[in-house]
């Protein structure tokens, strides 16, 4: 088979590029993936490409090539949602491939090249789709294939339905899952540690896509604040987002922040709208998306946005028949805001989305990556995306690891005690969370949100953290909200450094009496969990003990000297940053004595 013949199905206008083989106008990764596929002609092929990179373009280009060369006679696209299967059909139609998105049973009309269905639909009638694969040579495109591992029944149904397929193309932007359900038609390779991990045939990660200008860089703006809530027992608890807490307290403080009755959400939505105004100076049709936990919250957030902007935002609820139409309308009408629960978190293509508010308590790396993926699709060089989120340790970790490429881990360590696997408890929490339709479940600890406020906390960009805390509406906050929406990635980094330097200089000019917020830059205020703080204290005590043997000084004397030199309260009351400073100092002392 030749690798240079073009497909008669593929219009040169899709998507602003010539068909593969006629001119090198596919993106480099799409061209590379096509060349590898055509050269190897595999039955199964897994392409992992970051959200916004153009997986649909690659898949349809390949489908067109396979049809044209009579390798296959028909196509079946399997998508996670009803909206996405219609989106696939529309994208395919633009290049001359006709897919029936309303197919349910029986023969497919001769005017179609195939069908677009959902994983749930396959789960209901696997034999129907198996028969279609047996009757004609079929290419099956499995979009976001990790969903085939959502339940045992879905995985088994996909295996049964598409086992006879001539070719299978699996796509995903987030190949990892928090559980160990095997994903059909995905190869797993055993590592030196005896653990099997998914093996992709072609990978194009966020870091590569960012370097190529295919996706936008993401600026994360984190907001802290004081929370107060009442437990079922009637106890009132107060805490500050970002301070070490137990996982139950973190969950309740987080939900308090997201409560529409407090001040945190209105202040953060107002800040996000100011950011959107700035971004629209360079990207006139830029839109914003608020991802809510549940439908009730979504409606309340929409009311708050209407008060802020004067315009009624688009509200997308997954159980409404008009949901897909509302998304399509928003994608084209140039309006400012959309509020949605879950269905816009993955795969839905609204390229003009540039500002997001992560107002949900869903805390899996899979969902977070999918949600952020809605904002990274680049249309022209220099665009930046901005995502607002609460100062929750887990979320900040996800934000700082945007460029980390992950595989699906099929096995867990067999002898995994907590000591051997310190993340075992968190892994289980993530696995449990990923199974939820939403976070409003009966097993959550009941509580009543009483009040909340918001404080600008920090900016996270490219693994680094910038900024000092600032009140909503202050000049210091506006410094970061007003960063231009059109900047090269290195310009973003430079500008953030300049803004932080200016903020620090301005802070030093204030009288001490006005310093009601933490007067330290973000990098000196690490956000840690309660468990991580205990580990830091344990590490400090271990190092002090070692230094005691080296210096002959008692533990108490060394701790007192550390407090005198580094400042701050006793270890039991010290922050993570203060403890880390003491660890660094005692390491310095020990090195001098060698």
Buried (B, 14 or more C-beta within 10 A) or exposed (E): EEEEBBBEBBBEEBEEBBBBBBEEEBBEBBBBBBBBBBEEEEEBBBBBBBBBBBBBBBBBBBBBBBBBEEBBBBBBBBBBBBBBBBBBBBBBEEBBBBBBBEBEEEEBEEEBBBBBBBBBBBBEBBEBBBEBBEEEBBBBBBBBBBBBBBBEEBBBBBBBBBBBBBBBBBBBBBBBBBBBBBBBBBBBEEEEEEBBBBBBBBBBBBBBBBEBBBBBBBBBBBBBBBBBBBBEEEEEBEBBBBBBBEBEBBBBBBBBBBBBEBBBBBBBBBBBBBBBBBBBEBBEBBBBBBBBBBBEBBBBBBBBBEEBBEEEBBBBBBEEEEBBEBBBEBBEEEBBBBBBBBBBBBBBBBBBBBBBBBBBBBBBBBBBBBBBBBBBBBEEEBBBBBBBBBBBBBBBEBBBBBBBBBBBBBBBEEEEEEEEBEEBEBBEBBBBBBEBEBBBEEEEEEBBBBBBBBBBBBBBBBEEBBBBBBBBEEEBBBBBBBBBBBBEBEBBBEBBEEBBEEBBEEBEEEEEEEEEBBBBBBEBBBBBBBBBBEBBBEEBEEBBEEBBEEBEBEEEEBBEBBBEEBEBEEBEEBBBBBBBBBBEBBEEBBEEEE
